[in-house]
Amino acid sequence: MGHQVVIFDFSVIRGLWETRVKKNKERQRKEKERLEQSALEKIKQEWNLILECRKKGIPQSKYLKNGFVDINEKNLDTGGKTPQLKKSHALSDGANKEQNKFIFQLSGEQWTELPDSLKDQIYLKEWHVYNTLIQTIPAYIALFQDLRVLELSKNQINHLPAEIGCLKNLKVLNVSFNNLKSVPPELGDCENLEKLDLSGNMEITELPFELSNLKQLTFVDVSANKFHSIPICVLRMSNLQWLDISSNSLKDLPEDIDRLDELQTLLLQKNKLTYLPRALVNMPKLSLLVVSGDDLVEIPTAICESTTGLKFVSLKDSPVETIVCEDTEEIIENEREREQVEKEFMKAYLEDVRERESTPSYTTKVMLSLQL
């Protein structure tokens, strides 16, 4: 018999989560201020300097001033190091530099465009750009033939260049929580792509059919957009294991959804589904199905009584009150921020569900405890 977990009034649990997150951030801020104003921070700096002196074989007395450690000393003299220590330190630094030179990282709202020097570093294998005001990705990205990871979450990107299709070795593309309204069909040429995250853009309504070529994809997240149906190209991604299309405008599921015979996790909450097709029973590897139960009028009995160990989670999610605001952009931004918090909550909740070895069937109430 399968497992069913039903949560009534999901918004209450979500509210508790959001409150705990805010309280935890406030506690962290106050603790940081307290430490900065206390003597503990100075003691910690002194201790770190002492450890560094011992590590490098430098007499600690060299950095004493009036009997106390001078924590303003930024560069430790390496003259006192033994040849063995020098060699060990050089090897460690060399390894770190070798690893870091293939990774580009950029964050902060002071950035409105990528630095010009980036175009000369075509040997890079990873880009990690987040929390900036950058709006466009330049066409010269086509030159980065060794690029494996392209993490561009939480920026202001409004379109992806067609040249992205030249990245034949790309495995991870994350452009979540940006301002995309569409995806270029050339993305279908990234034949080795394994993970695609387009969540939180709020305006994407369709995916180009060319993405059907992405046969290596195992993870697709298109949540928090405006999809009215599961894109046809997604149904042709034969290796797909994880599909999150929650927080969209789905009213029904395709009858041939069982084409996704490798799918293990299907997240459908916060849509407008009124029924679930029986085809879901024919998906042999489906182990977790999450829906919003508010509008459901028909659930195949076979789903609840499945012998495959399927965890069926039906969330009762009360509507969230919308604050009237004249500025449309502010409404969208508030909605995007709320979606980010909800995704963090759902991630923690799903991990909790998966960790349960057994769950009583038809559970009517679940107490979820999250420690921050």
N, C-alpha and C positions, 0 to 999 in steps of 0.2 A: 504494500500500500504506500502510496506517495505521501509526501509531507506537505501540509498546508499551514502557512503562518498568516493570520489575518490581523492587521492592526487597525483598530478603530480610532478615528480622530488623529490622524498622522500629524496634523499641524501642531498639536500640543507637544508631541515629542520633538518636532523640529524647533518649536519655540524654545524649549528647554535647552536644546543644543546651541542655538544662537546666543541665548543668555549666558551659557557657560563659556562660550568662546569669547564673548565680550568681557566677562569678568576675568577670565584667564589673561587676556591681553592687558587689561588694566593692572592686574597684579604684577605682571612681568615689567610693565613700565615703571610702576612705583618701586619695585625691587631694584631695577637698574639705576634709578635716581638715588635710591638709598645707598647703594654700593659706591656710586661715584662720589658721594659726599662723605663716605666713611673712610676710616683708615685701612679697612680691609683691602681696598683696591690697591693702595700704595704698597701694602705688605705683599700682595700677590705679585705685583710688578717686581718688587725686590727679590722675591723667591724665584721667579722665572729667570731673572738676571743671574742669580747665584747658580741655578741649574745650568744655564748656558755657559757660564764660566767653567764649571766643572766638566761639562761636555767637551769643551774646546781646549781644556788644559791650561787655562789662563789664571794666574794668581788673582784671587778675589780682591786682594788688598789694592790692586791697581784701580779699582772702581769705587774705593771708599773716599768719602769726602766728609771731614769732620767726624769720622767714626761711623758714618752711615753710608749705605749703598747709594750711589748716584744713579737714579733711574732715568735721568735725562740722557745718559750715554746711549747712543743709538747704534753705533758701529763697534762691535767687539774686535779688538786687535787679534789677528791670527798669528802673530809672531811667536807666541809661546807654545804653539801646538807642536806636538811631535809629528814626525813624518807619517806615522801610521794614522794618527787622527786626521791629518790633512788629507790623506788619500781617501779615508772613509767618508769624510765630509764632502770631498769633491765628487765621489761616486754617487752619493745621495743627491746632491744638487744636480748632477748631470742627468740622473734618471728622471727627476721631477721636471727639469727643463725639457727633456726629450718628450715626455708625455704631454706637457702643457702646450707645447708649440703646435700641436695639432688641434687644439680646442680654442675656439673664440667665444668669449663671454662678454656680455654687455647688458647693463641694467641702469635704471635711473631716469627720471622724467626730464633730465637736462638734455637727453639725446632726442633730437627730432629727425635725424637721418644717420645712416651708417657712416663711419669714418672713411675717408677716401683711401687710406692706406690698406683697407681690407681687400681691395681688388688685386693687390699684389701678393696675397697670401693664399694662392689657389691650392696649396698643399693641405689646407685644413680639412679635417674629417668631421668636425662637429661645430655647429653654431648654437649658442645658447643666448638668445636675446629676449628679455622679458621686462615688463613694467617700464617701458619707454613710451615716447610719443611718436615713434617712427611710423609712417603711414605707407611707405612703399618699399618693396624689395627690388633692387636694381636688376636689370637684365644681365649684368655681368655674372650673375650667380651661375650661369651656364658653364663658366670656366672651372667651377669647383667639382671636377670629375671624381674626386675621392671622397666627396661628402657622404657621410653615412647617417648623421643625425641633424635634423633641422628643427630646433625647438624655438618657436616664436610666439609663445603664449603671452597674453595680457599686454598687448601693444595697441596701436591704432591702425593696423594694417587694413587697407580697404580693398586691395586686390592682389592676386598672385600673378607674376609674369608668366607668359607662355613658355619662357625659357626654362622653367622649373622642370619641364619634361626631359631636359637634357641630363638630369641627374640619375643616371642609370644604376648607380650603386646606393642610392638613398634607401634607407630601411625604416626611418622614423620621421614622420612629418607631424608636427604639432603646431597648429595655428589657432588654438582655442582662445576664446574671449578677445577677439579682435572685432573688426567692422566689415568682415567679408559678406558680400551678397551673392557671390557665385564662385565657382571653382573652374579653372581652365581645363578644357578637355585634354590638353597636352599632359596633364598629370597622369593620365592613363599610360604614358610611356615609361613611367618609373616602375619598371617591371619587377624590381626586387623589394618594393615597399611592403613592409610587414605591419606597420602601425600607422593609422591615420586618425587624427583628432581634430575635428572641426567644431567642437562644442562651444556654446556660449557666444556665437556670432549674432544670434537673434534674428537674422534676416535671410538666411539661406533657405530656399524653397525646393531646390532640385539639384541632383548631381548629374553630370554628363554621362551618357551611355558608355563613352570611351573608358570609364573607370572599370568596366567589366574585365579589362585586360589585367587587372591587378590580382592575379591568382595566388600571390604569396601573402596577401593580407590576412592576418588572423585577428586583428583588433580594429574596430571602427566605432568612433564616438561622434555622433552628429546631434547630440542632445542640445536642448535650448536653442532651437531654430524654428523654422516655420514649414516643416515637411507635412504634407497632407497624406502622404502614403510612403511606404518603404520604397526607395528608388529601385528601379529595375536592375541597375548595375550592381547593387548590393546583393540582390538575389542570385547573381551570377559569380559571386566571389566564393569559389568552391571550398576554400580553406578557412573561412571565417569561423572564429571560435567565440568572439565577444562582440555583441552589437548593442550599443546604447543609443536609442532613439527616443528617449524620454523627453518630456517638456516640449512637445511639438503639437501638431494639430491632427494627429491620426484619428480617423473615425472607424477604420476597419483594417484588417490585415489581409494580405493576399492569400488566396487558397493554396497557392503553390509555395508557401513559405517553407515547406519541408524539403525544398531543394537545398537548403542550408543544412546538410546532414552532418556537418562537423561542428555546428553551433552548440556551445555549452551554456552561455549566459545571454539572456535576452531581457533588456530593461525597457519597459514600455510605460512606466508610471507617468502621471501628469499628461495624459492625452484624453481623447474623447471616445474611447472604444466602448461599444455597446455589447459586443460579443467577441468570443475567441473561436477561431476556426478549429475544427477537429484535427486538421493537418498537423497541429502542434504535437499530437500524440505520436506521430510518425517520425519524430526527430529523435533518433536513438541516443544522442549524446547530450541532449538538453538537460541540464541539471539545476538551473536556476531561472525562474520566470517571475518577473516583477511587473505588476500592473496596478493601475488605479481602479479601485472597485466602485467608485462613485456612480458611474454610468453603466456598468455592466449589468445586463439583464439575462445573459445566457453564458454559462461556463460549462463546457463538456465535462460530464462526470468522469470520463476517462482520464482527464488531466489530474483531478484530485486523487483518483484511485490508481494512478500510474505505478507500475511495479519497477520502474527504472530508477527510483530514488529521487525523482524530481521534487525540488523545493518550490512550491507555488506560493508566492507572496502577493496578497491583494491588499493594497494600502488604501485606507479611507483618508482622503486628503481634503480637508475643508478648504474652501476658497479663501485666498488671502485678500484682505481688504486693500483696495487700491487707493492711494492718496492722490487726490486731484491736483494736478500740477500743470501750469501753463507751458512750461518748457518741456517739449517732447523728448529732447535729448537727455534731460535729467531723469525722466521716467525710465527711458531705456537703460541708462547707467545704473539706476537703482535696481532695476530688474536683473541686470547682468550681475551686479554684486550679490543679490539674493541667490541667484543661480549658483554662483561660486560657493557660497556657504552651504547650500543644499547638496552640492556634489560632494563636498567634504563629509557631510553627514551621511549621505548614502554610501560612500566608500567605507566608512567605519561600520555602518549597519550591515552591509553585505559581507564584510569580513567576519562579523559576528555570526551571521547566519551560516556561512560556509564552515565555520569552526565547530558548529554543533554536529555531533555524530548522529544524533537522532532527535527528531522533533515530533511531539504528539500531533496526530492528525486533527485538523479542524480546530486548532487553538484559536480561541476568540480574543485573547489578550496577551500581549508580550511586553514584559518590562525590560527596557533596554538601558543598561547602565554604561555610560562612557566616562572614562577617567581622563581628564586633560592634564 
